[in-house]
Amino acid sequence: MEAIDLNLSQHAKIRSQQRGIPPFVLHLLLQFGARVPAGKSAEKFFFDRRARKHVASYTGGRIKASDEALDVYAIVSGPTIVTTGHRLKKVNRH
């Protein structure tokens, strides 16, 4: 897998820290996460069932597919992560 450089906005840095979302999880999210449109030029990244299985395999079981640490999302516009948060609801795919 290729290395992904995290480019977080100031807002995303603050929110990630406040919400306890580690950079490693954001790396996994950008590498394996599913994406759906989230506005004009933004995308929402999240872990769906398939992505969770990939993460479990990639980490050798250290992170399980059912792990609550994977209940996160990130809004990405271009190369920048705009904000992050915890998923509390199912993501609607249109």
SVG drawing of the C-alpha trace seen along z (x, -y; Angstrom):
<svg xmlns="http://www.w3.org/2000/svg" viewBox="-30 -26 34 37">
<polyline fill="none" stroke="black" stroke-width="0.4" points="0.0,0.0 1.1,-3.5 1.9,-6.0 -0.7,-8.7 0.3,-12.1 -2.4,-13.6 -3.2,-17.2 -5.5,-18.4 -7.1,-21.8 -6.7,-23.6 -10.4,-22.8 -9.8,-19.1 -6.7,-19.0 -8.7,-20.5 -11.7,-18.2 -9.6,-15.1 -7.9,-16.0 -11.1,-16.9 -12.8,-13.7 -9.9,-11.4 -9.4,-10.2 -5.8,-9.2 -3.8,-10.0 -3.3,-6.2 -7.1,-5.7 -7.3,-8.7 -4.6,-7.0 -6.6,-3.8 -9.7,-5.7 -8.2,-7.4 -6.5,-4.2 -9.4,-1.7 -12.6,-3.8 -15.6,-4.0 -16.6,-7.4 -19.8,-9.2 -20.3,-12.7 -20.7,-15.3 -21.3,-18.6 -19.9,-20.4 -16.4,-19.2 -16.2,-17.2 -16.3,-13.5 -17.2,-11.7 -14.9,-8.8 -16.2,-6.2 -15.6,-2.5 -18.2,-0.3 -18.3,3.5 -15.8,4.2 -13.4,1.5 -13.5,2.8 -12.6,6.3 -9.6,4.8 -8.4,3.0 -8.6,6.1 -6.6,8.0 -4.1,5.2 -3.5,4.8 -3.2,8.6 -6.2,8.6 -4.9,5.8 -7.9,3.8 -11.0,5.9 -13.7,5.2 -16.2,4.6 -13.8,2.1 -15.5,-1.1 -12.4,-3.0 -13.6,-2.5 -16.9,-4.4 -15.5,-7.6 -15.8,-9.7 -13.8,-12.4 -14.9,-15.1 -12.3,-15.6 -12.1,-18.4 -9.3,-18.1 -6.2,-17.0 -7.4,-18.4 -9.3,-16.8 -11.8,-19.4 -13.3,-17.8 -13.6,-14.5 -16.1,-13.0 -17.7,-9.9 -20.4,-8.1 -23.6,-7.9 -25.9,-7.1 -25.8,-4.9 -24.4,-6.7 -27.1,-7.1 -25.8,-6.2 -27.7,-7.9"/>
</svg>
